[in-house]
């Protein structure tokens, strides 16, 4: 019997963002009912190019449902460029981990996201670009490319690892010798990506605008779900002064919310030097 984390069970019992979006900007479909797992992912962008709504429909086990639910929560509020950097390991980590034998569910989520982004851009999905002759596992339609990617990105070293991340080899077993050959050969080195250009320092106005945008898209929606809210009061250098509203006012865990959620997200999206201070605390110190 597999052991699941509390996060996995929560997203399985109460999955987020199940449903259908009318006229989505991007749609991705992966898997098949014949293989036992299938996932359709849809997203809609807002005027600022961020994922304002995302929904999924899935057929599969509890891990597939939980992985799909977690993925939608991760990418909501992101730009397409930010979302395409999400990996299957990010999904698993968000859930506090998945059993090794269920890691293919997180891979399916990543592949559905890649397909939806390709659809948004008017491109063929990675699955559509694969040639028919590349299929290694006929039972589950897994290609040589997918197996190589599992080796490269997830450190797979055995046939059992490959099965866990791709399902290849988990059917009739006829592809096991081919998988072993792929595992035994050295993978071609992928060209190293060009180093990113040094980021331009934000002006004060740009920094304030980015802080406000991050609060509106990444922070307030999460607080509002529990009856709370937050307002930007001022920005002084790297100090961000905010006011807690609604259920967040006087909440015994508000200090943790400011540090672990508000400050952490602002540091991720704006600057690692930012420090978040509640208005009441700031007034008592400055006064």
SERO-4910 file (N, C-alpha, C, O; in steps of 0.05 Angstrom, whole numbers):
BEGIN
 pado doro    nc1    nc2    nc3   cac1   cac2   cac3    cc1    cc2    cc3    oc1    oc2    oc3
  Unk    A     17    -24      0      0      0      0     18     25      0     36     27     16
  Unk    A     12     43    -18     28     68    -20     20     87      3     -4     88     11
  Unk    A     39    102     12     34    122     33     33    150     19     51    157      5
  Unk    A     11    164     24      7    190     12      9    212     34      1    207     57
  Unk    A     19    235     26     21    257     44     -6    269     49    -25    264     34
  Unk    A     -8    285     70    -34    299     75    -42    317     52    -65    320     46
  Unk    A    -22    330     39    -28    348     17    -40    332     -7    -59    341    -19
  Unk    A    -29    308    -12    -40    292    -34    -69    284    -27    -86    287    -45
  Unk    A    -74    276     -3   -101    268      4   -120    291      4   -144    288     -4
  Unk    A   -111    315     12   -128    338     11   -136    346    -17   -159    351    -23
  Unk    A   -116    346    -35   -122    353    -63   -138    331    -77   -152    336    -97
  Unk    A   -136    306    -68   -152    285    -79   -181    287    -70   -200    284    -86
  Unk    A   -185    292    -44   -212    293    -33   -226    320    -41   -250    320    -45
  Unk    A   -210    341    -42   -221    368    -49   -206    381    -71   -192    401    -67
  Unk    A   -207    369    -95   -191    380   -117   -199    408   -125   -223    415   -125
  Unk    A   -179    425   -131   -184    452   -139   -186    454   -169   -173    439   -184
  Unk    A   -203    472   -178   -204    481   -207   -212    459   -226   -203    458   -249
  Unk    A   -230    441   -217   -241    421   -236   -262    435   -253   -277    452   -242
  Unk    A   -263    429   -278   -284    441   -294   -276    447   -323   -257    435   -333
  Unk    A   -290    465   -335   -287    471   -363   -287    502   -367   -302    516   -354
  Unk    A   -270    512   -385   -269    540   -391   -280    545   -419   -270    533   -438
  Unk    A   -299    562   -421   -309    569   -447   -289    587   -461   -279    606   -450
  Unk    A   -283    581   -486   -264    596   -502   -237    600   -488   -229    623   -484
  Unk    A   -223    579   -481   -197    581   -467   -176    592   -487   -179    589   -511
  Unk    A   -155    603   -475   -132    612   -492   -114    589   -499   -101    589   -520
  Unk    A   -113    569   -482    -96    546   -487   -108    520   -476   -120    520   -454
  Unk    A   -107    499   -491   -117    473   -483    -97    451   -489    -85    451   -511
  Unk    A    -92    434   -470    -73    412   -474    -86    386   -465    -98    384   -443
  Unk    A    -83    365   -481    -94    339   -474    -72    318   -477    -58    317   -497
  Unk    A    -68    302   -456    -48    281   -456    -60    255   -445    -80    256   -431
  Unk    A    -46    233   -450    -55    207   -440    -78    197   -456    -85    208   -477
  Unk    A    -89    175   -447   -112    163   -461   -127    145   -441   -115    135   -422
  Unk    A   -153    142   -445   -169    124   -428   -159     96   -429   -160     81   -410
  Unk    A   -148     88   -453   -138     61   -456   -114     55   -439   -110     33   -429
  Unk    A    -98     77   -434    -74     74   -417    -80     77   -387    -63     72   -371
  Unk    A   -105     85   -381   -112     87   -353   -110    115   -341   -120    120   -319
  Unk    A    -97    134   -355    -95    161   -346    -99    180   -370    -89    176   -391
  Unk    A   -115    201   -365   -119    221   -386   -124    248   -372   -136    249   -351
  Unk    A   -114    270   -384   -116    296   -371   -120    317   -392   -106    318   -412
  Unk    A   -140    334   -388   -144    358   -405   -140    382   -387   -153    385   -366
  Unk    A   -123    401   -396   -117    425   -380   -124    449   -398   -117    450   -421
  Unk    A   -138    469   -386   -146    493   -400   -139    517   -384   -141    517   -359
  Unk    A   -130    539   -398   -125    564   -383   -135    588   -399   -137    587   -423
  Unk    A   -140    609   -384   -149    635   -395   -131    657   -384   -127    657   -359
  Unk    A   -122    674   -401   -104    696   -392   -120    721   -387   -141    726   -398
  Unk    A   -109    738   -369   -122    764   -364   -109    785   -383    -92    778   -400
  Unk    A   -116    810   -379   -106    831   -397    -76    836   -393    -63    847   -411
  Unk    A    -64    827   -371    -36    830   -366    -20    805   -374      4    803   -369
  Unk    A    -33    786   -388    -19    763   -397    -14    742   -375      3    724   -379
  Unk    A    -28    743   -353    -25    723   -332    -48    704   -332    -70    710   -341
  Unk    A    -43    680   -322    -64    659   -322    -84    666   -300    -80    663   -276
  Unk    A   -107    676   -310   -128    685   -291   -146    662   -283   -157    662   -261
  Unk    A   -149    642   -301   -166    619   -294   -154    594   -307   -143    596   -329
  Unk    A   -155    572   -293   -145    547   -303   -163    525   -292   -170    524   -269
  Unk    A   -170    506   -310   -188    484   -302   -176    458   -313   -160    459   -332
  Unk    A   -184    436   -301   -175    410   -312   -197    390   -310   -216    392   -293
  Unk    A   -196    370   -328   -213    347   -327   -194    323   -329   -177    322   -347
  Unk    A   -198    303   -312   -179    281   -312   -193    254   -307   -214    253   -295
  Unk    A   -181    234   -318   -189    206   -313   -164    192   -303   -145    190   -317
  Unk    A   -165    182   -278   -142    169   -268   -144    164   -238   -166    167   -227
  Unk    A   -122    157   -226   -121    151   -197   -121    176   -180   -122    198   -190
  Unk    A   -120    172   -154   -120    194   -135    -95    212   -139    -97    236   -136
  Unk    A    -72    200   -146    -48    216   -150    -51    233   -175    -41    256   -176
  Unk    A    -65    223   -196    -69    239   -220    -87    263   -214    -82    285   -224
  Unk    A   -108    258   -198   -126    280   -191   -111    301   -174   -113    325   -179
  Unk    A    -96    291   -154    -81    309   -136    -60    325   -152    -57    349   -147
  Unk    A    -46    312   -170    -25    325   -185    -37    347   -203    -26    368   -206
  Unk    A    -60    341   -216    -73    360   -233    -83    384   -217    -80    407   -226
  Unk    A    -94    379   -194   -104    400   -177    -81    418   -168    -83    442   -168
  Unk    A    -59    405   -159    -36    421   -150    -24    438   -172    -17    461   -168
  Unk    A    -23    427   -197    -12    442   -219    -28    467   -224    -17    488   -229
  Unk    A    -55    465   -223    -71    489   -228    -66    510   -207    -66    534   -213
  Unk    A    -62    502   -182    -57    521   -161    -29    534   -165    -26    558   -159
  Unk    A    -10    519   -174     17    529   -178     18    551   -200     30    572   -196
  Unk    A      4    546   -222      8    564   -245    -12    587   -245     -8    606   -261
  Unk    A    -32    586   -229    -52    608   -229    -38    634   -221    -24    635   -200
  Unk    A    -40    655   -237    -27    680   -232     -1    683   -246     11    705   -246
  Unk    A     10    662   -257     35    663   -271     32    673   -300     10    671   -311
  Unk    A     53    683   -312     53    688   -340     58    661   -354     66    641   -341
  Unk    A     54    660   -380     59    635   -395     88    628   -393     95    604   -390
  Unk    A    106    648   -394    134    643   -393    142    631   -366    160    614   -364
  Unk    A    130    641   -345    135    630   -318    124    602   -315    137    584   -304
  Unk    A    100    597   -326     87    571   -324    103    549   -338    104    527   -329
  Unk    A    115    556   -361    129    535   -377    154    526   -363    166    506   -372
  Unk    A    163    539   -342    186    531   -327    179    511   -304    197    500   -291
  Unk    A    153    507   -300    144    489   -279    151    460   -287    145    452   -310
  Unk    A    163    445   -269    171    417   -275    153    398   -260    138    405   -242
  Unk    A    155    372   -267    140    352   -252    150    350   -224    134    343   -206
  Unk    A    176    356   -219    186    356   -192    173    378   -175    169    374   -151
  Unk    A    167    401   -188    154    423   -173    126    414   -164    118    420   -142
  Unk    A    112    399   -181     85    389   -174     87    370   -150     72    372   -131
  Unk    A    107    351   -152    110    332   -130    117    345   -104    107    338    -83
  Unk    A    135    365   -106    144    379    -81    121    395    -69    118    396    -45
  Unk    A    103    407    -86     80    422    -76     62    403    -60     49    412    -41
  Unk    A     61    378    -68     44    358    -54     59    345    -31     48    326    -18
  Unk    A     83    354    -25     98    341     -3    110    315    -11    118    299      6
  Unk    A    111    309    -37    122    284    -47    101    265    -57     78    266    -48
  Unk    A    109    248    -76     91    227    -86    106    200    -84    130    200    -85
  Unk    A     91    178    -81    104    152    -82    119    149   -108    110    158   -129
  Unk    A    142    136   -108    158    133   -132    142    122   -155    145    130   -178
  Unk    A    125    103   -149    109     89   -170     88    107   -182     75    100   -202
  Unk    A     83    131   -170     62    149   -179     73    175   -191     58    194   -196
  Unk    A    100    176   -194    112    201   -205    103    206   -233    104    229   -242
  Unk    A     94    186   -248     84    190   -275     60    209   -276     54    222   -296
  Unk    A     45    211   -253     22    229   -252     31    258   -253     19    275   -266
  Unk    A     54    264   -240     64    291   -241     75    297   -269     74    320   -278
  Unk    A     87    277   -282     97    280   -309     74    286   -328     77    303   -346
  Unk    A     52    272   -324     29    277   -341     19    306   -339     11    318   -358
  Unk    A     19    316   -314     11    344   -310     30    363   -325     20    382   -338
  Unk    A     56    359   -323     75    376   -338     70    374   -368     72    395   -382
  Unk    A     66    350   -378     62    347   -407     36    361   -416     35    372   -438
  Unk    A     15    360   -400    -10    374   -407     -6    404   -407    -17    417   -425
  Unk    A     10    414   -389     16    443   -388     32    450   -413     26    471   -426
  Unk    A     52    434   -421     67    440   -445     49    440   -470     52    457   -487
  Unk    A     30    421   -471     12    419   -494     -6    443   -495    -12    454   -516
  Unk    A    -16    453   -471    -33    476   -471    -19    501   -479    -30    518   -493
  Unk    A      6    504   -471     22    527   -478     28    527   -508     26    547   -522
  Unk    A     34    503   -519     38    501   -548     13    508   -563     14    521   -584
  Unk    A    -10    499   -553    -36    506   -566    -41    536   -566    -50    547   -585
  Unk    A    -34    549   -543    -37    578   -541    -20    592   -562    -28    613   -573
  Unk    A      4    582   -566     23    595   -585     18    586   -614     32    596   -632
  Unk    A     -1    569   -619     -6    560   -646     14    541   -656     19    539   -680
  Unk    A     28    526   -638     48    507   -645     38    479   -641     19    474   -627
  Unk    A     52    460   -654     47    432   -648     56    425   -620     76    436   -611
  Unk    A     40    409   -606     49    401   -580     72    382   -582     76    369   -602
  Unk    A     88    380   -560    111    361   -561    102    333   -569    118    319   -582
  Unk    A     78    324   -560     69    297   -567     64    295   -597     69    274   -609
  Unk    A     53    316   -609     47    315   -638     72    315   -655     72    306   -677
  Unk    A     94    326   -644    119    328   -659    134    301   -660    153    298   -675
  Unk    A    126    282   -643    140    257   -642    132    239   -666    109    237   -673
  Unk    A    152    226   -677    147    208   -699    136    181   -689    143    173   -667
  Unk    A    120    168   -706    108    143   -698    129    121   -692    126    105   -674
  Unk    A    151    122   -708    171    101   -705    187    104   -680    203     86   -673
  Unk    A    184    126   -664    200    130   -640    187    116   -616    200    115   -595
  Unk    A    163    105   -619    150     93   -596    165     68   -586    171     50   -602
  Unk    A    172     68   -560    187     46   -548    168     27   -534    169      3   -537
  Unk    A    149     38   -518    129     22   -504    102     25   -518     89     45   -516
  Unk    A     94      3   -531     69      4   -546     45      4   -527     25     17   -533
  Unk    A     48    -10   -505     25    -11   -486     15     16   -477     -9     22   -476
  Unk    A     35     34   -471     28     61   -461     36     84   -480     34    107   -473
  Unk    A     46     77   -504     52     97   -524     75    116   -515     75    139   -522
  Unk    A     95    105   -501    117    121   -491    140    120   -511    148     99   -520
  Unk    A    150    143   -518    171    145   -538    199    144   -526    202    147   -502
  Unk    A    218    139   -544    246    139   -536    253    167   -524    268    169   -505
  Unk    A    242    188   -537    248    215   -527    238    219   -499    252    231   -482
  Unk    A    214    208   -492    203    211   -465    221    196   -445    225    205   -422
  Unk    A    231    173   -453    248    158   -435    274    172   -430    284    174   -407
  Unk    A    286    183   -452    311    199   -449    306    223   -431    324    230   -415
  Unk    A    283    236   -434    277    259   -417    275    252   -388    283    266   -370
  Unk    A    262    228   -383    260    219   -355    287    214   -343    292    220   -319
  Unk    A    306    203   -359    333    198   -349    347    225   -343    359    228   -322
  Unk    A    344    243   -362    358    269   -359    347    286   -337    362    298   -321
  Unk    A    320    288   -334    308    307   -316    303    296   -288    303    310   -268
  Unk    A    299    270   -287    291    257   -261    311    237   -251    306    224   -231
  Unk    A    334    234   -265    355    217   -256    348    187   -256    359    172   -239
  Unk    A    330    179   -274    323    150   -275    347    134   -283    362    141   -301
  Unk    A    351    111   -269    374     94   -273    367     65   -278    384     49   -287
  Unk    A    343     57   -272    334     30   -275    308     29   -290    294     49   -294
  Unk    A    301      4   -300    275      1   -314    252      8   -295    233     20   -304
  Unk    A    255      1   -270    234      8   -250    230     38   -248    208     48   -246
  Unk    A    253     53   -248    251     82   -248    236     93   -272    218    110   -270
  Unk    A    242     82   -296    229     91   -320    199     85   -319    183    102   -327
  Unk    A    192     62   -308    164     55   -306    150     74   -287    127     83   -292
  Unk    A    163     82   -265    151    100   -246    145    128   -258    125    140   -252
  Unk    A    163    137   -276    160    164   -286    146    165   -313    136    186   -321
  Unk    A    145    143   -328    133    144   -354    112    122   -359     97    124   -378
  Unk    A    111    101   -342     94     77   -345    106     58   -365     96     35   -366
  Unk    A    126     66   -380    138     47   -400    149     23   -385    162     25   -365
  Unk    A    144     -1   -396    153    -26   -383    133    -37   -363    137    -58   -353
  Unk    A    111    -23   -358     92    -31   -338     69    -48   -349     51    -55   -334
  Unk    A     70    -54   -375     49    -70   -388     58    -98   -393     62   -114   -374
  Unk    A     60   -105   -418     68   -132   -426     97   -138   -420    105   -161   -418
  Unk    A    114   -117   -417    142   -121   -412    159   -125   -436    183   -129   -434
  Unk    A    147   -125   -460    162   -130   -484    182   -108   -491    201   -113   -506
  Unk    A    179    -85   -480    197    -62   -485    220    -61   -466    238    -44   -469
  Unk    A    221    -78   -446    242    -76   -425    270    -78   -437    287    -62   -429
  Unk    A    275    -96   -456    302    -97   -468    309    -70   -482    332    -61   -480
  Unk    A    290    -58   -495    295    -32   -509    301    -10   -488    318      7   -492
  Unk    A    286    -11   -466    291      9   -445    319      5   -433    333     25   -427
  Unk    A    327    -20   -429    353    -25   -418    375    -15   -436    396     -5   -427
  Unk    A    371    -17   -462    391     -7   -481    393     24   -479    415     35   -481
  Unk    A    370     37   -477    370     66   -474    384     74   -448    400     93   -448
  Unk    A    379     60   -427    392     66   -401    422     61   -403    438     75   -389
  Unk    A    431     42   -419    459     35   -420    476     54   -437    500     56   -433
  Unk    A    464     68   -455    480     85   -473    482    113   -461    463    122   -447
  Unk    A    503    127   -467    506    155   -458    486    173   -474    483    170   -498
  Unk    A    474    191   -460    455    209   -473    471    232   -486    491    241   -475
  Unk    A    461    241   -509    474    263   -522    472    288   -505    450    294   -494
  Unk    A    494    302   -502    493    326   -485    477    348   -499    481    354   -522
  Unk    A    459    359   -484    444    382   -495    460    407   -493    475    411   -474
  Unk    A    458    424   -513    474    449   -512    467    465   -488    444    468   -481
  Unk    A    488    476   -475    483    492   -451    468    518   -459    476    531   -478
  Unk    A    448    525   -444    434    550   -451    451    574   -447    469    575   -430
  Unk    A    446    594   -463    461    619   -461    455    632   -434    432    631   -425
  Unk    A    475    643   -421    470    656   -395    451    679   -398    452    694   -417
  Unk    A    432    681   -380    412    703   -382    426    730   -379    445    733   -364
  Unk    A    415    751   -392    427    777   -389    423    787   -360    404    780   -347
  Unk    A    442    803   -352    440    814   -325    415    831   -322    409    848   -339
  Unk    A    399    826   -301    374    841   -299    379    871   -295    397    880   -281
  Unk    A    362    887   -309    363    916   -306    351    924   -279    330    913   -271
  Unk    A    364    942   -265    354    951   -240    328    966   -244    326    984   -261
  Unk    A    308    959   -228    282    972   -230    283   1000   -219    297   1007   -200
  Unk    A    268   1018   -233    264   1045   -222    245   1043   -198    232   1022   -195
  Unk    A    243   1063   -182    225   1063   -159    196   1058   -168    181   1043   -155
  Unk    A    188   1072   -189    160   1069   -199    156   1041   -209    135   1029   -203
  Unk    A    175   1029   -224    172   1002   -233    171    982   -210    155    963   -211
  Unk    A    187    987   -190    187    968   -167    160    969   -153    149    948   -146
  Unk    A    149    993   -148    123    996   -135    101    983   -151     84    969   -140
  Unk    A    102    987   -178     82    975   -195     83    945   -195     63    931   -195
  Unk    A    108    934   -195    111    905   -194    103    893   -168     91    872   -167
  Unk    A    108    907   -146     99    899   -119     68    898   -119     57    878   -109
  Unk    A     56    919   -128     26    920   -128     15    898   -146     -5    885   -138
  Unk    A     27    893   -169     17    873   -187     20    845   -175      2    828   -177
  Unk    A     42    840   -161     46    814   -148     27    810   -125     16    788   -121
  Unk    A     22    831   -110      2    829    -88    -25    823    -99    -39    806    -88
  Unk    A    -33    836   -121    -60    832   -132    -63    804   -144    -85    792   -142
  Unk    A    -42    794   -157    -45    768   -171    -36    744   -156    -47    722   -160
  Unk    A    -16    747   -138     -4    724   -125    -11    721    -96     -9    700    -84
  Unk    A    -20    743    -83    -24    743    -54    -53    746    -45    -64    730    -31
  Unk    A    -65    768    -55    -93    774    -46   -113    751    -52   -129    745    -34
  Unk    A   -112    738    -76   -131    717    -80   -130    694    -60   -150    683    -52
  Unk    A   -106    688    -50   -103    667    -30   -114    676     -3   -127    660     11
  Unk    A   -109    701      4   -120    711     30   -150    713     29   -164    708     48
  Unk    A   -161    722      6   -190    726      3   -206    701      5   -229    701     13
  Unk    A   -193    678     -2   -207    653      0   -215    646     29   -234    632     34
  Unk    A   -199    656     48   -204    651     76   -216    676     90   -216    677    115
  Unk    A   -226    695     74   -239    718     86   -221    741     93   -229    760    105
  Unk    A   -195    738     86   -176    759     93   -170    776     68   -180    772     46
  Unk    A   -152    796     72   -143    812     50   -119    828     59   -111    828     82
  Unk    A   -107    842     40    -82    858     46    -81    882     27    -90    880      4
  Unk    A    -71    904     37    -69    928     21    -41    940     23    -29    941     45
  Unk    A    -30    948      1     -4    961      0     -7    990     10    -23   1005      0
  Unk    A      9    997     30      7   1024     42     29   1042     31     24   1064     23
  Unk    A     54   1031     31     76   1048     22    100   1030     16    101   1007     25
  Unk    A    120   1041      2    145   1027     -3    167   1047      3    169   1069    -10
  Unk    A    185   1040     21    208   1057     28    233   1041     24    240   1024     40
  Unk    A    246   1046      2    270   1030     -5    263   1001     -9    247    995    -27
  Unk    A    274    983      7    267    955      5    246    947     26    241    923     30
  Unk    A    235    966     40    215    960     60    187    964     48    180    986     38
  Unk    A    171    943     49    143    944     39    124    944     63    123    926     79
  Unk    A    109    966     64     90    970     87     62    962     78     52    973     58
  Unk    A     49    944     92     23    934     84      4    936    107     12    938    131
  Unk    A    -21    934    101    -42    933    121    -59    908    117    -68    902     95
  Unk    A    -63    893    139    -79    869    138   -108    876    142   -115    893    158
  Unk    A   -126    863    126   -154    869    127   -170    844    132   -160    821    130
  Unk    A   -196    847    138   -214    825    141   -205    806    163   -197    814    184
  Unk    A   -207    780    156   -200    759    176   -171    759    183   -163    747    203
  Unk    A   -154    772    167   -125    773    174   -119    792    197    -99    789    210
  Unk    A   -137    811    202   -133    830    224   -135    815    251   -156    802    257
  Unk    A   -114    816    266   -115    804    292   -112    773    292   -114    760    313
  Unk    A   -108    762    269   -105    733    267    -79    725    281    -58    738    277
  Unk    A    -79    704    297    -56    696    312    -32    686    295     -9    686    303
  Unk    A    -38    679    269    -16    670    252    -10    691    231      4    684    211
  Unk    A    -19    715    234    -14    736    214     16    742    210     24    748    188
  Unk    A     31    739    231     60    744    229     73    724    210     91    730    194
  Unk    A     64    699    212     74    678    195     65    682    166     79    678    147
  Unk    A     40    692    163     29    698    136     46    719    123     53    717     99
  Unk    A     53    740    138     69    762    126     97    752    118    107    760     97
  Unk    A    109    735    134    136    727    129    137    704    108    152    705     89
  Unk    A    121    683    113    123    659     97    108    660     71    115    645     52
  Unk    A     89    677     69     74    679     43     78    705     29     87    706      6
  Unk    A     71    728     43     72    754     30    101    761     23    108    767      0
  Unk    A    119    761     43    147    769     38    160    749     19    176    757      2
  Unk    A    155    723     23    168    703      6    160    707    -24    178    706    -41
  Unk    A    135    713    -29    127    716    -57    137    742    -69    144    743    -92
  Unk    A    138    763    -53    149    788    -63    178    785    -69    189    797    -88
  Unk    A    192    770    -52    221    766    -58    225    750    -83    244    754    -98
  Unk    A    207    730    -88    210    714   -112    204    730   -137    218    726   -157
  Unk    A    184    747   -136    175    761   -160    187    789   -164    186    799   -186
  Unk    A    197    801   -143    206    829   -146    236    831   -139    252    837   -156
  Unk    A    243    826   -113    271    829   -105    276    813    -80    259    813    -61
  Unk    A    298    798    -78    304    783    -54    311    800    -30    314    789     -8
  Unk    A    313    826    -34    320    844    -12    296    856      3    300    870     23
  Unk    A    272    850     -7    249    863      5    242    852     33    246    829     38
  Unk    A    233    870     50    224    863     77    196    874     80    191    897     75
  Unk    A    177    857     88    149    865     92    144    872    121    151    856    139
  Unk    A    131    895    125    125    904    152     96    912    153     85    925    135
  Unk    A     82    903    174     54    911    178     53    940    187     70    949    202
  Unk    A     33    954    177     31    983    182     31    990    211     44   1009    220
  Unk    A     17    975    227     16    980    256     43    977    269     50    993    287
  Unk    A     58    958    261     85    954    272    104    976    263    121    986    278
  Unk    A    100    984    238    118   1005    227    112   1032    241    131   1046    248
  Unk    A     87   1038    247     80   1063    260     91   1064    288    101   1084    297
  Unk    A     90   1040    302    100   1040    330    130   1044    331    141   1056    350
  Unk    A    144   1033    310    174   1037    310    181   1064    301    198   1077    314
  Unk    A    169   1074    280    176   1100    269    166   1123    287    178   1144    287
  Unk    A    145   1117    301    134   1138    319    151   1141    344    145   1158    361
***
